[in-house]
Amino acid sequence: MSKPDSNMPAIANRLRLAREQAGLSQGQVAKQLGMHRPTISEIEAGRRRVSADELATFARLYDVSTTWLMDEQSEMSDADQDRIQLAARKLAHLKPEDLDRLLDVIKTLRTQEDNS
């Protein structure tokens, strides 16, 4: 098991990414959580520790799991992998016909990429 502070930068990065993917500003998050905007900034910069209760609150607000936010493997994973996981969460909420259209677009993009 890693030291408690060793994954703080990873948690901070994931909190920022989850907030951005949720379409929220730091100010909006601060208001909803009863915090000051600079507090959110400090958390996302990894300069302020996040309690377990706060982490659970962020997870609920951003519609992600606390496990994902705390993933110790995140230091070894790349930012694109995190974005893909968040995108998959969004895709799960699409209507079936919208998902089919999106898959067609992806297929077209892949075909164009292969032909380049």
N, C-alpha and C positions, 0 to 999 in steps of 0.2 A: 504494500500500500504506500502511496506517496505521502509526503508531508502535507498537512492541511493547506499551506499557502502555495504549494508548488503548482497547483492548477488554477490559481487565481487569474492569471492572464487569459487562460482558455475560457474560463467562466465569463470573464469580462467581455471577451470577443463574442462569445455566443449570445450574451445578453444584448449587446449592440446589434448583432445580426438579426436576432429574433424581433427586437423592437422595430428595426427597419422593415423587416418582412411583414410585420403587423401593420405597417403604415402609420406608425405613431412617432411623434417628435419627443424629444426628451422632456419638454415642457408638459406635453399631454400626459406622459407617463407619471411625471412628478405630481401633477394635479390629481390624477386618479388614485395614486398611492399615498397622497397626503405628505409628500416629500418636497424638498426644494429642487429645482432643476440642476443646480450645481452638484447636488448629491448624486443624481443619476449620472451626470458627467464623470464624477469621481469613481463611481462604481464601474462604469464602462471603460474607464482608463486603467482599471486595476489598482487604483490607489486607495480604495475603500473596501473593506471586507463586507461580505453579504452574509447575513445570518440565514439559517435554514428556513426560518419563517418567511424572510424576505424573498429567498429564492423560490419558495413555493408560490408566493404571491405573484412574482414575475412570471413564473411558468403558467399560472392560470390566466394572467392578463395577455400573454403572448400566444396562448394555446400551444404550448410545447410541454414536454415532460421535464421534471427536475433531473431525471436521469440524463437526458440529452444535454441539459445545461451543464451538468457536472462531469460529463464524460471525460475520464482521465486520458483516453486515447486521443482526445482532441489536439493535444500538443503535437502529436505525430500526424494527424490528419491534415488535409489541406482545406483551405477556405472554400474551395469549390465543392468539396464533399459535404460541408455543412449546408451550403446553399442548395444542393441537390436534395438533401433530406428535408429542408424546409419547403422546397418546391413540391415535393411528393405529398406533404401534408396538405398543401393548397389543392393539388390535383384530386385528392380524395374527396373534396367537397364539390367538385364539378358535376353538372348533370351529365348523364351518359353520352348524350349527343354532342355536348361541348367537348368532352374528353376525346371522343372519336375524331372530331374536327382538329383538335390539337395534335393528336397522334398522326393525322394525315399531314399536317404542317411539318412536324418533326421528320416524318419520312421523306417529304419533299426536300427539306434542308439537307438531310443526310445524303440523298441522291445527288443533289447539286454539289455537295462537298466531295463526294467520291468521284464525280466527273471533272473536278477541277485539276 
